[in-house]
Amino acid sequence: MRVVHVITRLIVGGAQENTVATVFGLRALPGVEVSLISGPTTGPEGTLEPRFAAAPGLLTVIPELVRPVHPWHDVLAWRRLQQMFRAARPDIVHTHSGKAGVLGRLAARSARVPVIIHTIHGPSFGDFQGAIANQVFLTAEKLAARSTTHFTVVANAMTEQYLRAGIGQREQYTRIFSGFELAPFLQAENSPTLRARLGLAPDDFVIGKIARLFRLKGHDELFAIAPALVAAIPRLKFLFVGDGLWRQRFEEKARALGLERHFVFTGLVPPEEVSALIGIMDAVVHLSRREGLPRALTQALAAAKPIVAYDCDGAREVCLDHETGFLVAPGDLTTLRERLQQLAAAPALRARLGQRGQALVRDSFSVERMVTETHQLYQRLLAQHAPPAAG
């Protein structure tokens, strides 16, 4: 079985970590030849490319495969992908993310690849963007869907959104949760040493947020309720894990509010250090308006931390209201503030929600389960769609 994965870029992010873990997991299985194609990775979000240093030949970077729409580069990337598929003759091309998802599927169809799979890590269209951009991405997804054998989704919410948009048939969708290495999170501890290093006192109530510092991630909502929260919880600290183009904007906002000592910015953090940071959080909040199923939520639950999330996309599939945390309607800042105050005042409630969440994630989100389910899907689709062997 020859498999080629394609992704737009390898920044430090959930979709990228999912793809890399899948590629390395498949590589360890007998009878599977796997490789990964990516566009170049630049910017403050970091890169996962160094993980491939010890696996020469596993990753190929195509300079023309860039994230912004760029007609000339896009045509060149499509032609390069087509040439690579024709030379490698994979049984399966498996694409990820918007640009690579469209160009990769179209190139795979042109190269007559038997099975073409696309993973929907998050929606590429929706009311989070303007009408023109939304129509462009929706049209591109419908076009690429004609070249798609099967879709995998990280949450059932993605299936429903795409079906409502007229993309594919229900039998073309399979949910495979985005697995990760559970052990570091299951073993995460509230380290006084790490707290002290970050300027956090042992009795501070720490609200963690793990996300790129950029639009649509919900940081502005936390700044909006921060004055009232700090007034109610003087020992409150916000711990922002991640980096991005809006970091300076957020740091200036904290100063403008006179609350800079209540906000801690870690900057870019290697994925292997995230578990220790979650360990010192008392609750984790995720307010993204566009995310398939936020990895920050499942990692927080693995560490037995209660979560508060906007009811967007797949969040409700792990943020079970009053069971593992609290769901909040997007933009409902009053309820958001009340839920965080409720958690701050009730250690027993935090423990109950976190323990229930940890049990949920332990059963469903291991990287081994993700790789196994992906391999089984490959086998099934090849049995249905691969041409019979000659002879």
Phi, psi and omega in degrees: 000118179254124186232133175239124173263147179226131179219153186291317180201160184249054174289169175283105183194166185299312181297321181289318178295321175302312183295315180297316179297321179296315181298313180292325177293317178295324181300331182277353182273142178293140176082007181244124171252123186227147175213167182228135174245134180220157167280176180290150181247117178223163175111175185283356182283354180085176183219147175262002183303324180302338179297341183265004182299326181270007180229070183301137179089348182283327182245133172238129179257126177259112184301329184283347182277082184255156185290315180292154175294125182211094189312314183293312178297323181296318178297317180296319179295318178299316180295319180295317178297316179302314179298318181294320179293319179295325180286319184278334181050057179290153173282329184222134165247127184237113186256158181218148176071168191296296185296310179295328180296319180284304183296321181295318180290319179295319179293321180295320178295317179298327179274004177061042174289131186297318184233126181236120184241143175231129175266129176264100179277337179189159184290140175265354178225156180154181186281007176280356181224173182292164186297320182292311179299321180298317181293322178298312182290323178296317178297318179296319179294321179294321178296313181293331180298332179293341180256013187253124175286317187205151175247139164250147182230150179272352178205148179298335179302326180294320177302312183295320180296316182288324177294320178298331179276001178081027182253110176075182178244155186304322182291351178273000186247138174224129176274126172230112182299148181281099184280162178207170179291109188284325191308312182299330181278321177298331183261005184298140182236157177276083187285117175298327181295314180293321177302313182296322180298328181265005179079025180255130179280157180303328183260009173292141172268114189255117174262117182262146174222125183244106183187156172299142179277086186202179182294157176071002182265350172093008178296322182300326179295323178292321176297325182295325182261356185302314181302316180292322180294316181295324177297323180277330184230083185302333181271019182283138171225138173261129178247107181265116180257120180130173180222174180166180186293341183260014183299311181300321179300318181287322177297320178294325180294319178298319178293319181298328179278352184072025185240022187301330181285351178264357180241128178241125179252118180278339190076192181295131183236130175302143182307327182289350179260356184293323183299319180295323179291320176297327180301331181265003177272149175265334176205154180238131181245141178220117188238030182291142177266359183206099181196134180298292172215106189301124178297329179302326180290314182291325177292322177297316179295323178300329178271010178064037177255136177291151184235152172231125187219148168293144180279071180237143175050235188265010185303321184292348178283346173233331175272086181276115189303125181069005177246311176244352181170208182229131172268140181231136176298136181306128179088355180276084186288332178296311179294322178302312179297317182296320181293319179293321175296322179298317179293320181297328185272354190224085178303323181294322177296317179300319181293317181296313180296317181295319180293321177295319179294321180297319178296320180298313184288322181303325183280336194236348193239027176285150178294329179296319178295319179300314181294318180298314181294324177294315179297318179297321177296317178304312182299318180295315182292323177294323178296330182274327192239344182289141177295148179297148180293143180292150176114000000 
